[in-house]
Amino acid sequence: MRSKGSEAFGVKIAAIVLAAGLASAGLQGVLLPLLRRYVVDVPNDRSSHRFPTARGGGLGVVGGIWLGTVAGWMAGLPVAWSIALLALGLAAALGLTDDVRSVRAMIRLIVQLSLGSALALLVLGSETDLRGLAFALAVFVGAIWIAGFTNAFNFMDGINGISALNALVAGGWYAYVGWYWDVNQVMTLGLAIAGAAAGFLPWNLPRARVFMGDVGAYAVGMSLAGLAMWSATAGVPLWSAFAPLVIYTIDTGWTLARRVMRGRPWREAHREHVYQRLVDGGWSHTKVAVLSAVAALASCAIATVANDVGVIIGSLLLAIGAACYLLLPQAIHGGDAGVRQRSGSWPGSDAFGGPDSRPPAPPTQPRSPVAATPSRSNPAIATATAMRRRSAPR
């Protein structure tokens, strides 16, 4: 644990957050006209929005994280360059390609596993003394973790604000972890992620003018998975290293396990995540997104307590918290949890997931500026429906 930093150290932290946040927010305005024309998310029967909406806003988030990271490096702070290059570079490129042209699921998984293997190899090689079979096994587990959480982050990015808020919480937590346990590389990237997520949030909540898209989900998801691994290998207790990622991990893992136990194809598109069932039960996007972020904060709080009460009690507290989260839809909505109304609307939320402050727009006058654009002048809408049939749903 380091002592409290000097005033100059505080200035460096502020510079990283401000650089990332302002760049992320500003880039959304620059990119949005292009995204609306060429990269549009057309809703299907499993979507949580009703009108075509631009996606790919994660490109601005990635730009913000890069600028914040470079600002930290110029201020003399160390940077986890392996995570930056692989997650914010190659994984982001894969996501952007998937947003624009749709990459086949098998190819996407192979690339993600390759990037996860490379990242695990670099982190474990520099931060541990493992050799031989133990090192190979650790790299294998690390690759599965990184690719798995990258996809989990993408699966969970299905309603307004949920991933931006969770990235804000996770980035802030890793900034704290890096400061407290003197792992500056983790702190620098954590600050940049938190700042960029905060800059993106006004564009995505409560009214979604743009979605993060695969470019943002892959880059941020892999960055957070890499930070968790880096923290664990640097000596941070496991519950602190993985705390802010618990909610996304258990939501995805439990949902897939339930589908397998019920004999349903686990790869088939569905609306069975906890957050989806809460929205289908009548909660607004904003309410569910905030709940998810608060649950992630609670996981971090439990991790802090676990450092004092020990592994057994800490693990028990975490298990109780996870069970409470997973049972929320049934506790709140009963047996009807997760059943979307056949009318196609979601009570308590408008087309953008915010409160019902305006009546639904008539079919001939859609509120979304993207939906109002003729398909012949907007090539993205003309092709997005076919692309979504080939791409994995969120």
VENSUL-V27225 format. One record per run of one state. SS is the DSSP state (a for helix, b for strand, c for the rest). FROM is the first residue (numbers start at 1). TO is the last residue. If there is no record, write none. Layout:
SS	FROM	TO
SS	FROM	TO
//
This chain:
c	1	6
a	7	38
c	39	39
b	40	41
c	42	52
b	53	55
c	56	57
a	58	74
c	75	80
a	81	100
c	101	104
a	105	127
c	128	131
a	132	156
c	157	161
a	162	180
c	181	183
a	184	204
c	205	209
b	210	211
c	212	212
a	213	233
c	234	237
a	238	261
c	262	273
a	274	280
c	281	284
a	285	309
c	310	310
a	311	326
c	327	327
a	328	336
c	337	378
a	379	390
c	391	394
//
